[in-house]
Amino acid sequence: MSRRTLAVVSAGLSQPSSTRLLADQLAAATGDELAGRGEQVDVHHIDLREHAHDVVNHLLTGFPSESLRAILDTVTGADGLIAVTPIFNASYNGLFKSFFDLIEAEALVDRPVLIAATGGTARHSLALEHALRPLFAYLHAVVVPTAVFAAPEDWSGGAAEGALRARIERSAAELAEQVHRRPPSTGPADPFALTTNFEDLLGPRDT
């Protein structure tokens, strides 16, 4: 039995937040799916509203605070990522975009990602395909086929909430399968690691 890490990034601005609620349900369902595949799971919840000032300071100075560095390492070192944002003006919110602007270009290559969003109307669900999926495709992550959107009526019980639960379970199974089929993550890449050893650097050169 291997141990897996799951990073859950939520960009909701209010508290309590339907965005965080959706993130929690996706994380729980994915954890259950991984456990069913014989995996132990460590889930790390990252609520971006708590780190908004650090995100802006990093964008302005180029240097992360100690706490933000730890969060970035958690995301880039996780076996799988769940990314959830509210939709504003037909796209992800500014805090969500600003955070992922801080991720190194190659840090999420081949990383399984589940994308999800909340919004005031179901019409915003298209933002998952025209905004979020291209963002993670650009980062060369592996985005699972089922994206999850929750509108206000999806929390009201009945058939709408049942349909939301079905989408959550389907997307969680897809993410768990992608994580399970890959070797465990070795953690975030060291940006200062040498790609050539000193013997090769100091050895004789061909002329």
N, C-alpha and C positions, 0 to 999 in steps of 0.2 A: 504493500500500500504506500503510495507516494503522497507527499503533502503539496498542495497547490495553493497559490495565492490569487485572489480575485480583488481587483481594484474597482470601486464603484464611485464614479464621479457624478455629483449632482450639482446643477447650477441654478437651483431655485433661489429666488430672492426673498420670498416671504417665509414666515415661520408661524404656524406650521405650513408645510409646502406640499402640494400635490405632486410636485416633481420628486421630492425626497420620498414620498410615499410610494410612487411608482418604482423608484430606484430600489427601495427596500424590498418590495415584492419580487422584483427581478432577481435581486441578489439571493433571496431566500429560495426561490425556485431553482436557480442555477446551482446553489449549494446542495439542494436535495438531489438534483440530477447527477452531480459529481459524486456525491456520497453513494448513490445507487450504482455507480461505476467503480466503487472501491477506492475512491480518492478521499483523503482528508483535506479540508478546505479552511483557509484563513481568509476572512473577508475584511477588507479595509475600506471603510466608508470615508469619502472625502466630500465635505460640504463646502463648495467654493465660496459661498457668502462669508464664511468665517476667515477666509484668506484673501479677500478682495484687495485690501490695501497692499499686501505683499506682492500680489500679482501685478498691480499697477507700478509699484516701486521697481520691480524687476524689469518691466518693460521700459521704464525711464532710465534706469542705471545700468542694466545688463548684469546685475548681480542679485541672486536670490537670497532671501533670508534663510537662516538655518532651518526653520520650520517648513518653508516652501521647498527648499532643496530636498528635504525628507519626503515631501509629498510627491514631487516630481520623480524621485527615485522609486517610490512605491508604485506609481503608474507605469514607469518604463520597465520595472523589474517584475511586474505581475505576470502570471500565466494567462490571465484573461482580463478584459476590461469591459465594464458596463458604463456607458456614457449617456446621461440623461439631461436634457435641457428644456426649459420653457421656450415656446416659440413666440418671438416678438417680430412684428413686421415681416412675416413670412420667412423667418430664418432663426437660427440659434441666437441666444442673447449675447451681449457683448462680453460678459464675464466668461462664458463658456469659450468663446473664440479667443479671448485674450489668454486664457490658461493654456489652450492647446497651441497657441503661437509660441509658447515657451518650451514646447517639447522638441528635442533635437530631431532633425529631419529623418534620421535612420533609426530612431529609438523604438518605433513601433512596427518595424518590418516583420511581417508574418505573424503579428500578434492578433489573436481572435478578439473581436470587438462586437458587442451588442449595442445597437443604437436605439434610443427611445426618446420620446418627447411628450410634453403636455401643452395644452393650449385651450383658449376659450371657445373654439369651435372646431369641429371635425375637419373643416376645410383646410386648417393648418397642417393636417397630416402629410400633405405633399412635401412639406419642408424636409421630412426625413429623407426623401429620395433626391431632391434637388439641392440640398444644403449639407446635411450631415453625412450622407454616404459618400459624396465626392470629397469631403474633407478628409475622411479616414482612408479613402482610396489614394489620395495624394500622399498620405503618410505611409502607404504600402502595408496597411493593416489588412487583416482578413475579416471583413464585415459579414456577419451571419445573414442569411437570406431574409429572415423575419424581423422587421423593425416594428416597434410597439409605440402606438400613439394613444394617449388617454385624454378625452374631452370631458367636460364636467358631467355629462350624462352617463359616462362610463362608470362613475362612482355611485350611481343612484340605485343600484340593485337591479334585479330582474335580468332580462335577456342581454342588455347592454353590458352590464358588469360581468355576466357569464362569458360573453364574447371576449372581453378584455382579458379575463383570466385564461381563456384558451390561448390567446396570442402570447401572453406571458409564458405559459408553460411550453409552447412550441418554440419560442425564441430561446428560452433557457435550455431546452434540450439541445438545440443547435449549438449554442455556445459551449455547453458542457462537452459535447462530442468533439468539437474542435480543440478544446483544451486537453481532453483525455488522450487524443491521438498524438499529441506532441510531447517531447521530453520536458521534464520540469525546467522552469526558468532558472538560470544561474544568476539572476539579479541584473540590475542596470549595468550597462557598459561603462567602463572607466574611461572618461575622455582623455586622460593623461597616460593611458597604458601604451607601452611601446609596441609597435607592430613588428619591429626588428630587434633582435638581441644585440648586446654590445659587441660580442665576438664578431658578428657579421658586419657591424658598423666599423669596427677598428681593424678588421682583417684586410689582407691584400686585395687590391682591385685588379680586375682584368684590364689589360692595356692593349 
